[in-house]
Structure formats: C-alpha cells, structure tokens
Amino acid sequence: MLLAAHLAAQAHTHGGLGPGPGPWAHEPAELHSLSSTALDEAAERLSRELPHRYCFLVAKDGAVVHESYSANSSETLYSMDSAMKLGTAALIGIAHADGMLDLDAPLAEYGLEPTADWGPYWPLVTTRHLLSMVSGLGQKPPGTAFAYDSGSHLQELIWLLEHVTREAS
C-alpha cells in the first residue's frame, strides 16, 4: 500500500507514465543523453558474457530507453524468489522516512505478537535486526550473529508494516 502510493506520486511527476501503475513511456535513448548504439552494444556484451541474464532494461527520467532479451521475451514468467525481500525493505524504508516506524525500536513496543518462536529474545528484536538478518532467530541475542532466514524475518516485517500503516490511516 505504501509503495503503491509512493509510486503513484512518482508517476504523477512523470505525466502519469512509469514509474507507477500503467504502461511506461518508451523513448529513444538520445532524448535522454544516452546512445542507442552504446546500449545495443552493452546488451550484446551482457548476453555474451552473462548468458544466464536474460533481460537488459534501462530506464531514465521515467521512460524506458532500452529493452532487450536474450533467451526469452517480455512475456516470460519467472518465480520471484527473494525479490519480496527487496520490496519489503523498500516499504520499510518509506515507512521509516515517513516517520511511521523506528528501525531501532523493538517490535514488541508496537504491540506485535511474534509469528514465530523467538524465545526470550522477542522483546529485543528490532526492524534493523530483521533487515540485517542478525535477529538471532530466538537462539541467540539479537545483533550477535548473522543467520539467513527468508520466512521468519519477512513475516515479522510484513506484520509490522501492516500494523504501522493501519495505525497511520
């Protein structure tokens, strides 16, 4: 919700075309002080040197100025895998910038109940711990050890976002 509102505000500054909901404007690279030839050459080199990278897209000033595909097309569907972490981190950043949350305040201070077993450490777990993957996962004090986790960290951050945005509206 926050990211959608932020992107909509950005889209407004670009005449309603990307970034934001709806189609992005496609414009020649030269209109944005870039070289179409250089972008084509870069795309060819990327395709050759990084064969597992299938798309090369360049956007500038709210417009797509280059888009090319090597082993697929713009219609190819992919699993999002860890991309949700990036989106969640972006939303946390927006909420923090808007003064809705403090990265160093324990999540328990927001009245949140944990969605996983954090043991005795839940009252100490902060947003910064979760974003940095140093929460301890209930096994160690937060901030003392790195522990990669996709599920618990992301779930707590999403729950926090739901809580602070609901209170702000």
C-alpha positions in Angstrom: 0.0 0.0 0.0 2.8 2.4 0.9 4.8 1.5 -2.1 1.8 1.9 -4.4 1.1 5.3 -3.0 4.8 6.3 -3.4 4.9 5.1 -7.0 1.6 6.8 -7.8 3.1 10.1 -6.5 6.2 9.5 -8.6 4.1 8.7 -11.7 2.2 11.9 -11.2 5.5 13.8 -11.6 6.2 12.0 -14.9 2.9 12.8 -16.6 1.2 9.6 -15.4 3.6 7.3 -17.2 6.1 5.0 -15.3 7.3 4.6 -12.8 3.9 3.7 -11.4 0.8 1.9 -12.4 0.1 1.5 -16.1 2.5 1.4 -19.1 5.9 3.0 -19.1 6.8 5.5 -21.7 9.3 4.2 -24.3 11.5 6.9 -25.7 14.7 7.0 -27.8 17.9 6.9 -25.7 19.1 10.0 -27.4 16.3 12.1 -25.9 17.9 11.3 -22.5 21.5 12.0 -23.5 22.3 8.3 -24.0 23.4 6.4 -27.0 21.2 3.7 -28.6 24.3 2.2 -30.2 26.2 2.0 -26.9 23.1 0.4 -25.2 22.8 -2.1 -28.0 26.5 -3.0 -27.7 26.2 -3.3 -23.9 23.2 -5.6 -24.3 25.1 -7.8 -26.8 28.1 -8.0 -24.4 25.9 -8.8 -21.4 24.2 -11.6 -23.4 27.6 -13.0 -24.4 29.4 -12.7 -21.0 26.5 -13.3 -18.7 24.4 -16.0 -20.5 22.1 -16.5 -17.5 21.0 -12.9 -17.5 18.1 -12.8 -19.9 16.9 -9.2 -19.9 18.6 -5.8 -20.1 16.4 -2.8 -19.4 17.5 0.8 -19.0 15.1 3.5 -17.7 15.9 7.1 -17.4 13.7 10.1 -16.3 10.7 7.8 -16.1 11.0 6.3 -19.6 12.3 3.0 -20.9 15.2 3.9 -23.2 16.4 0.4 -23.9 14.9 -3.1 -23.5 16.3 -6.3 -24.9 16.0 -10.0 -24.2 18.4 -12.9 -24.9 16.8 -16.2 -24.1 13.2 -15.1 -23.6 10.7 -12.3 -24.1 8.9 -9.7 -22.1 6.1 -12.3 -21.7 8.4 -14.8 -19.9 7.2 -15.5 -16.4 9.7 -16.1 -13.5 9.5 -17.1 -9.9 10.0 -14.0 -7.7 12.2 -16.0 -5.2 13.9 -13.4 -2.9 12.6 -10.3 -4.7 9.9 -10.0 -2.0 12.7 -9.1 0.5 13.7 -6.1 -1.7 10.1 -4.9 -1.9 9.6 -5.3 1.8 12.8 -3.4 2.6 11.7 -0.6 0.3 8.4 -0.3 2.0 10.1 -0.3 5.4 12.4 2.5 4.2 9.4 4.5 3.0 7.6 3.9 6.3 10.7 5.0 8.2 11.2 8.1 6.1 7.5 9.0 6.7 8.1 8.7 10.5 5.9 5.7 10.9 8.5 3.4 12.5 11.8 3.5 14.2 14.3 1.0 12.9 15.9 0.5 16.3 12.7 0.2 18.4 11.8 -3.4 19.4 8.9 -4.8 17.5 7.3 -5.7 20.8 6.9 -1.9 21.5 4.5 -1.8 18.6 2.3 -4.3 20.4 3.1 -7.0 18.0 3.0 -10.6 19.0 5.6 -12.8 17.3 4.6 -15.0 14.4 7.5 -17.4 15.1 9.2 -18.8 18.3 11.7 -16.1 19.2 12.2 -17.5 22.7 13.2 -14.9 25.4 14.6 -12.6 22.8 11.4 -11.3 21.2 11.3 -8.1 23.4 14.7 -7.2 21.9 14.2 -7.8 18.2 14.2 -4.6 16.1 13.4 -3.9 12.5 17.1 -3.3 11.9 17.9 -6.7 13.2 15.4 -8.3 10.9 16.6 -6.3 7.8 20.2 -7.2 8.6 19.5 -10.8 9.3 21.0 -10.6 12.8 17.9 -11.3 14.8 19.4 -14.4 16.4 16.2 -16.3 15.3 15.4 -16.9 19.0 18.6 -18.9 19.5 21.0 -16.0 20.3 20.6 -12.4 21.4 19.7 -10.1 18.5 22.6 -8.4 16.9 25.2 -11.0 17.9 25.2 -13.4 14.9 24.2 -13.4 11.3 21.5 -16.0 10.4 19.9 -16.0 7.0 16.2 -16.6 7.1 13.6 -15.9 4.5 10.4 -16.8 6.3 10.5 -15.5 9.9 12.3 -12.2 9.2 10.0 -11.4 6.2 6.8 -12.4 8.1 7.6 -10.2 11.1 8.5 -7.2 8.8 5.2 -7.6 6.8 3.3 -7.8 10.0 5.0 -4.6 11.3 4.2 -2.8 8.0 0.5 -3.9 8.3 0.4 -2.6 11.8 2.0 0.8 11.3 0.2 1.6 8.1 -3.2 0.6 9.6 -2.5 3.0 12.6 -1.5 5.8 10.2 -4.7 5.6 8.2 
